[in-house]
Amino acid sequence: MGSTMTEPDVLDLLERVGAFRKGHFVLTHGRHTDTYINKDAIYPYTRETSTLCRAMAEQFKDSKVEAVIGPAVGAAILSQWAAYHLTEMNGRDVLGVYADKDGLGGFILKRGYDKLIAGKRVVVVEDLMTTGGSVKKVIDIVRACGAEVAGVGVVCNRGGVEPKDISNPPKLVSLVNVQLDSWEAADCSLCERKIPVNLDVGHGREFVAKNANH
C-alpha cells in the first residue's frame, strides 16, 4: 500500500476485518440503520490496526509530537501503534499512553501518565467519533495537566464532528468521514420490508426481544 491511504482504502480495510457492515442494525439510542461500524472488530488484526495508525501518524509526522494518548479501551491500542510509527518516522521516542475511565462518565490520567506528558506536545487518537464527547474530555484533561494538544486523529468521523465541538484542537484528521443515516424504528423501511435485524452487533437482540412480547 502507498504511503497515504485514501478513504476507499480505509473503508476496504474496515470491511475486510468485518468492522464496516451493511444490513439492518439497531443503534445504542434505539434508532435503526443500514450501515454499522463495529470498531472492536479492528483490534484483533494487528497488521490492519498498525496500517491505520501509520496513516494517522503520517498526518502528524511534522508536528513535533512527543506523546500520543487515547481514551480507554480501544483507543489505548491506537495510541501505542501511532506512537510506535511516529517514533520510527522521527527517530526519537514518542510515548504512547491512555486515559482511564473515571467511572462517572469522564476520563482521568492515572499511572503517573499526567506527569509523563506534562509540558509535551500530544496527539489525541480515537477509533470512532460520533459526538466527539470522549475526545473532548481527553483534550481537556491533557491540557489541564500542562500538556499541549497538537491535534486529534480518528479512524472514522461519523458525526460530522468539527474542531469547535471538541475544544478546538489545532488539527483534526479523520481517515474516513461517514455520514450514517438512521431512522426511528417506526419509520424504518427495513422493518417494513421484514429484513431481519442483525443480532450479533449493536442492540438488535434487545429490540427483537422487546418486540416479541407485543
C-alpha positions in Angstrom: 0.0 0.0 0.0 1.3 3.5 -0.8 2.3 5.9 1.8 -1.0 7.6 2.1 -4.3 5.8 2.5 -7.4 7.1 0.7 -10.9 6.9 2.1 -11.7 3.9 -0.1 -8.5 2.2 1.1 -9.7 2.7 4.7 -13.2 1.5 4.0 -11.9 -1.5 2.2 -9.7 -2.4 5.2 -12.6 -1.9 7.7 -14.8 -4.1 5.5 -12.1 -6.8 5.3 -11.9 -7.1 9.1 -15.7 -7.0 9.5 -15.8 -3.6 11.0 -17.9 -1.9 8.3 -21.1 -3.9 7.8 -24.2 -3.5 5.6 -27.6 -4.8 6.8 -30.2 -3.9 9.4 -28.9 -2.7 12.7 -30.2 -1.2 15.9 -28.0 1.6 17.4 -27.4 2.5 21.0 -30.2 5.1 21.1 -32.8 2.7 19.5 -32.6 4.1 16.0 -32.2 1.8 13.0 -29.6 2.0 10.3 -28.4 0.0 7.2 -24.7 0.5 8.0 -22.8 -0.4 11.1 -19.3 0.3 12.2 -18.1 -2.3 14.7 -14.8 -0.7 15.8 -14.0 -3.6 18.1 -13.6 -5.8 15.1 -10.4 -3.9 14.1 -8.2 -4.6 17.1 -7.7 -8.4 16.8 -6.0 -7.7 13.4 -2.7 -6.2 14.4 -1.4 -5.6 10.9 -4.5 -3.7 9.9 -4.5 -1.8 13.2 -0.9 -0.9 12.5 -1.7 0.2 9.0 -4.5 2.6 10.1 -2.2 4.0 12.8 0.6 4.6 10.4 -1.7 6.5 8.1 -2.7 8.7 11.2 1.0 9.1 12.2 1.9 10.3 8.7 -0.5 13.2 9.2 1.4 14.3 12.3 5.0 13.5 11.5 6.0 17.1 11.1 4.0 18.3 14.2 6.9 17.7 16.7 4.7 15.2 18.6 6.2 13.8 21.9 3.3 11.7 23.1 0.1 10.1 21.8 -3.0 9.4 24.1 -6.3 7.7 23.5 -9.4 7.1 25.7 -9.6 3.6 27.1 -10.4 1.0 26.0 -9.9 0.6 22.2 -8.0 3.8 21.6 -5.3 2.7 24.1 -4.3 0.3 21.3 -4.3 3.0 18.7 -2.1 5.3 20.8 0.5 2.5 21.1 0.7 1.9 17.4 0.5 5.6 16.4 3.3 6.4 18.9 5.4 3.5 17.5 5.1 4.8 14.0 5.9 8.4 15.0 8.9 7.1 16.8 10.1 5.2 13.7 9.4 8.2 11.4 11.1 10.8 13.6 13.9 8.7 15.0 13.1 9.7 18.6 10.9 8.4 21.3 7.2 9.3 21.1 5.3 8.0 24.1 2.1 6.0 23.9 -0.3 6.4 26.9 -4.0 6.3 27.6 -6.7 7.9 29.7 -8.7 5.7 32.1 -12.5 5.9 32.5 -13.2 7.5 35.9 -16.5 5.6 36.4 -18.5 8.8 36.3 -18.7 9.2 32.5 -15.4 11.1 32.3 -11.7 10.3 32.0 -8.7 10.6 34.3 -4.9 10.4 33.8 -3.6 7.8 36.2 -0.5 5.6 36.5 1.8 8.7 36.5 0.9 9.5 32.9 -0.1 13.0 33.8 3.5 13.8 34.9 4.8 11.9 31.9 3.0 14.1 29.4 3.2 17.4 31.2 4.8 20.0 29.1 4.8 17.8 26.0 3.1 18.1 22.6 0.4 15.5 22.5 -1.9 14.0 19.8 -5.2 12.5 20.9 -6.4 9.5 19.0 -9.8 7.7 18.8 -11.4 5.0 16.7 -15.0 6.2 16.1 -16.2 9.7 16.7 -20.0 10.3 16.8 -20.4 13.3 19.0 -16.7 13.8 20.0 -17.6 13.6 23.7 -14.8 11.3 24.7 -12.2 13.1 22.7 -13.2 16.5 24.1 -12.9 15.1 27.7 -9.4 13.7 26.9 -8.3 17.0 25.3 -9.5 18.9 28.4 -7.6 16.7 30.9 -4.5 16.6 28.8 -4.4 20.5 28.8 -5.2 20.5 32.5 -2.0 18.6 33.3 0.1 21.1 31.4 0.5 19.4 28.0 -0.1 21.0 24.6 -2.6 19.3 22.2 -1.0 19.2 18.8 -4.1 17.6 17.2 -6.6 14.8 17.0 -6.5 11.8 14.8 -9.5 9.5 14.4 -10.1 6.4 12.2 -13.7 7.3 11.5 -15.7 10.6 12.0 -19.3 9.5 11.6 -20.9 12.5 13.3 -19.5 15.4 11.2 -17.6 16.5 14.3 -15.6 19.7 13.9 -12.7 21.1 16.0 -15.1 23.6 17.7 -17.1 20.6 19.0 -14.1 19.2 20.8 -12.3 22.2 22.5 -10.7 23.4 19.3 -7.6 21.3 18.7 -5.3 23.0 16.1 -5.7 20.0 13.7 -8.3 17.3 13.2 -7.6 14.4 10.9 -10.1 11.6 10.1 -9.1 8.7 7.9 -12.7 8.4 6.8 -15.8 10.5 7.1 -19.1 8.6 7.0 -22.5 10.1 7.4 -24.6 7.3 8.7 -28.4 7.6 8.1 -30.6 6.3 10.8 -34.3 6.3 11.5 -36.8 5.8 14.3 -38.0 2.2 14.5 -41.5 3.3 13.5 -40.2 4.8 10.2 -37.7 2.0 9.3 -38.2 0.8 5.8 -36.0 -2.2 6.6 -38.5 -3.3 9.2 -41.4 -2.7 6.8 -39.7 -4.9 4.2 -39.2 -7.5 7.0 -35.4 -7.6 6.6 -34.1 -9.4 9.7 -32.3 -7.3 12.4 -28.7 -8.2 13.0 -28.4 -9.9 16.4 -24.6 -10.0 16.6 -23.7 -6.4 16.8 -25.5 -3.3 18.1 -28.7 -3.6 20.0 -30.7 -5.8 17.7 -31.1 -8.5 20.3 -32.8 -6.3 22.8 -35.1 -4.8 20.1 -36.2 -8.2 18.8 -36.8 -9.5 22.4 -38.8 -6.4 23.3 -41.0 -6.6 20.2 -41.5 -10.4 20.5 -43.7 -9.6 23.5 -46.1 -7.4 21.6 
